[in-house]
């Protein structure tokens, strides 16, 4: 019992039922929370995989994506080169697509394939350039432009290095003179829309937009890749290699330049607090225990109003 109080120490319970189970009582302002994890509380994200400030993937995660895509691309390239461009699986798929091709699907795919073209990239970059001039923030434009440039240069370099023949007139609906491996449209789609999704993700509060953005990128990329096979201008391994190469370009750009975390320091700090779970909207602490003063015991001799002559009489 503390001296001078005449009463046992005040004991209160910190936290709430939402915060989870057992908390150790607080006595004299010394609060300690139980380390038992609540099954209702979401698991904390790994710090090496998620940026605590934005909720977006960390640089280490981007590096891992680049390594996985590079290994897959290297394996495909080795397979195609060792087979001298004639892979049996590619031909079987091309034959099946040509036999089941329909005019309606072909007309749709001829429009979808433009999402991975140079003009589509130019329109996106033009819109981002307007954003940069209006908001005085060139970050999104530079990140997407770097990913697009990396995808264009790398795909052209590998096209000349592998120099694989395109599908013949039996499968192709149009004639293209350049080499097909990797697919330039698939590479551009993965890099363009992937880098744009990462830029948007970095400017949204927390990881809630991760799934819709990743889903939108996957749908566009797969659709563009499928359109190239449907139109008969690429083999299946061409578009798979293009998706891997474009994804690696987008991830490498994000690892070097980042994804962006908002245009103001206030927004950045609020995202950091929301991602770390430290504060709520009403300013109260969530991840830490806050001790609140209990009721103060007053006696007639303490805190009494002084007499009119200004002198305090002690009891």
N, C-alpha and C positions, 0 to 999 in steps of 0.2 A: 504494500500500500504506500503510495507516494506520500512524503511528509508534507504537512501543511494543507492537505485537501480535506481530510476528515471523511473521505468516502472512497470506495474502491475505484480502480481505474475504469474509465469509460470503455466499453467494449461495443463495437459496431461491426457490421458485416459489410465488406466491400463487394462491389460488382452487383450483378443481377442474375436472374435465372437464365437469361439469354447468354450470359458470358460463360455458363457452364458450371460444372459441379464445384465442389467444395472449395471454399476459400477459407483461409485461416483468419480468425478474428483479429481485429486491430485493437491494440492497447497502447495508449499513450502516443498515438501517431505512428507506431511501428507496424506497418501492414505487410503481410507476406501472402502471396497468392499460391495456392496449391499448384503443383506442376502436372496434375492429372489432366489430360486433354479431354475435351468434350467431344463426343461423337457427332454432335450437332454443329460444331464449329468447323468451317472449311479449313482444309490443310494449308499451311503456309507454303507459298511458292519457293522453290529452290532459288537461292540468291545467284547461283552461277548460271541459271537459265532465264531468269526474268529480271529486267531492269526495275528496281524498286521505284524509280521516279516516274515511269510512264506505264509500267505494266506490260511493255512490249518485250520481245526476246532480247536477251543480252548479247553482247559481242561474241562471247564464247559460243552461244548457240548458233549464231550466224556462221561462225568458223566451222562448226560441226556440219552444218548444212552444206557448206561449200565442199568440204572434204568428202561427204557421202556422194554428192552429185558428181564430183570429179572422178571418184572411183567408178561409179556407174557409167559415166561417159567413156572413161578409158577402157572399161571392159567391152562396151558396145563397139568402140572404134577398133579394138583388137580383133573382135569377132568378124566385123565387116571386112577389114583389111585382109585377114587370113583367108576368108572365103572369096576374095577378089571381087567383092561387091555382089555376089550371087548367093543370097541366103534363102534357104528353102522355105522357111517360115514366112518371109516377106512375100514370096511368090504365091504361096497358098492363100494368104490373106487377100492379096490383090485379085486373084482369080475369083474368090468368094464375093468380094465387093463388086466386081464387074458383073457377075451373074445376077446379083440382087439389086442392082442400081435402079433407082426410079427417078423420074423427071422432077417430082416434087421435092424429094430429098436433095437432089443435086442443086436445084434452084435455091434452097435454103442454105446449103453449105457454101454456095458461091458468094452469099452475103456474109455468112459467119467468118469465112476465111479472111475477110478484109480487116478483122479486128487484130490480126497479127501482121499487118502490112506497114510499110513506111508512112503512107498518108495518115493512118490511124495514130501512129506515134507522133507525127507532126502536129495533128490536132490537139493531142493531149499536152504536148510541150507548149503549144501556142496558148492554151488555156492557163497553164501554169506560169507562163511568162506574164500574162495579164494579171494573175494573182500577185506575182512578185512586184510588179509596178504599182499595183493598187495598195498592197499591204506592206510594201517595203520589206519583203521577206523572200529572198531568192533561194532559201533552203530547199523547198519541194522541187523547184525547177532543176536545181543542180543535181539533186539525188536521182531523179528520174532520167535526166539527160545523161548522166554518167552511166546508169544501167543500160540505157538504150545504145549508147556508143560502144560499151563493152560487148553487148550482145551482137551488134552489127559487125564489129571488127573480128571478134572471135569466130563467128559463124562463117564469114568469108574466108578467113585463114584456114579453117578446117575443110571447107569445101575444096579449096585448091590443093590441100595436102592429101586428102583421101581420093578425090577425083573419081567418085563412083558414078556409074551410068544411071540415068533415070529410068523409070518404067517405060516400056515401049508404047507404041500407038495402040496396042491392044487394050491397054488399061487406061492410058491418059486421055483426058478430054481436051487438053490443050498441050501445046508443045513449048517446053522451056529448054533453053540451051545450057544454063548453068548446072553445075554439079548439085546433087540433091542432099548430100550428107554433110552436116546436119540440116534439117529443115529450117530455113530462115524465118518462115512465118511462125513456126512453133517456138523457136528461140526468142523472137521478138515478143510474142504474146506472153510467154512466161516472165521475161525480164520487164516489159513495160507495165503490165497489170500487177505483177508482183511487187515491183518497187513502188507503184502508186498506192497499193494496199498498205504497204509498210509505212509510207508517209502519212496516210490517213490514220492508221493505227497509232502512230506516235503522237498524234494531236488530239486523241480522244481520251477522256478520263477513265483510265483503268483498262483492264483486259476484256471488257464486255463485248467489244466489237470484234474480237479476234475471230470468232467462228463465222460470222457473216462475211467478213472481209476475206478470210481464207477460203470459204466456200465459193464466193464470187470469183476469186482468182482461179480456183481449180476448175470451175465450170467453163470459164472463158478459155483457159489454156487447153483443156481437153477437147473442147468444141473446135477450136482452131486446128489442133493436131488431127482430129478425126476428119475435118473437112479436107485436109491435104491428101489423106488416103482415099477419101470418097471421090475426090476429083481426079485421082489416079496420077498425080504429079510427084508423089513421094511414096517410098516404101515405109513400112511400119517402124522399122528401126531408125529411119531418118527422123521421124517426128518424136520418137522417144528420146533420141539423143538431143534433139532440139530443146525439148522440155527440160532435160537435165542441165544443159548448157545455159539456158536462159534463167533457170532458177539459181544456178550458181552465180551468175552475173548479178542478179538482184540481191542475193545474200551477201556477196562480196562487197557490193556498193554500200549496203547497210552496215556491214562491219567496219568499213573505213570511214564513211561519212555520217553514220548514225541514221536514225529514223525521224528525228525532230521531236521535240517535246512541248510545242506550243510557242507562241510569239511573245509571251510576257513572263516575267519572273514570278508574278503572283499565280498565274495558271500553273507554272511548273511546280511551285511549292505546294499548291493544293492537290495536284496529281500525286506528288510524292507522299503527302500525308494520307490521301485516300488509298494509295497502293499499299502502304505500310500498315494501314489499319490503326493509326495512332489517334486520329481525331474523327469526330462525327460532325454533322452539320451544326449541331447546337454548341460545339466547342468543347464537349466533355471528352475525356480520355476513354478509349476503348481498350487499347493494348496494355495500359499501365494502370496501376491502382492509385486512386486519388483519395487521400484522407481528408475528410471533412470535419470541421470542428463540431463537437457535440454541444449540448446545452451547457451554459456557464452557470455554475452555482454561485449565487450571491448571498452574502450575509449582511446583517445590519451594519457591521463595522467596516465592510469593504464596499466601496462604490457608493457610499451614501453622499447625499448632497451636502456640500460644505456650508457652514453657518454664514450668516450675513457678513460677519467681519472678515471673511476670506480665510480664516484659519480652519484646518481640518483637525477634528478631534478623533483620536484613535481610541477604539474601544478596549 
